[in-house]
Amino acid sequence: MNRLMTGNQRRTERLEARIPAELKDVFVRAASLRGQTLTDFIVTTATEAAQQVVREQDVLDLTRRDQIAFANALLNPPAPSPKLRSAARSYRRLVKP
């Protein structure tokens, strides 16, 4: 049966994991300490960990050589090309101070 969902409804899916009983006990205790249900604790904690992994992947990681090349380009930029000079002249003609 297909239902249309309103803006406030979200599709949910089940996620199952088999873990040792001792680990579940730790999760239950941690959830209790945070005042959360086990499900809320697992979802919140897994979400935080997943977002951290994605952030770490998205961070630009420059090698030492890349860092030096970047700094040199900022400190000693190349001369403008003829196309760039032409574009600057056109811009100045269009945008008069």
Secondary structure, 3 states (H helix, E strand, C coil): CCCCCCCCCCCCCCCCCCCCHHHHHHHHHHHHHHCCCHHHHHHHHHHHHHHHHHHHHHCCCCCHHHHHHHHHHHHCCCCCCHHHHHHHHHHHHHCCC
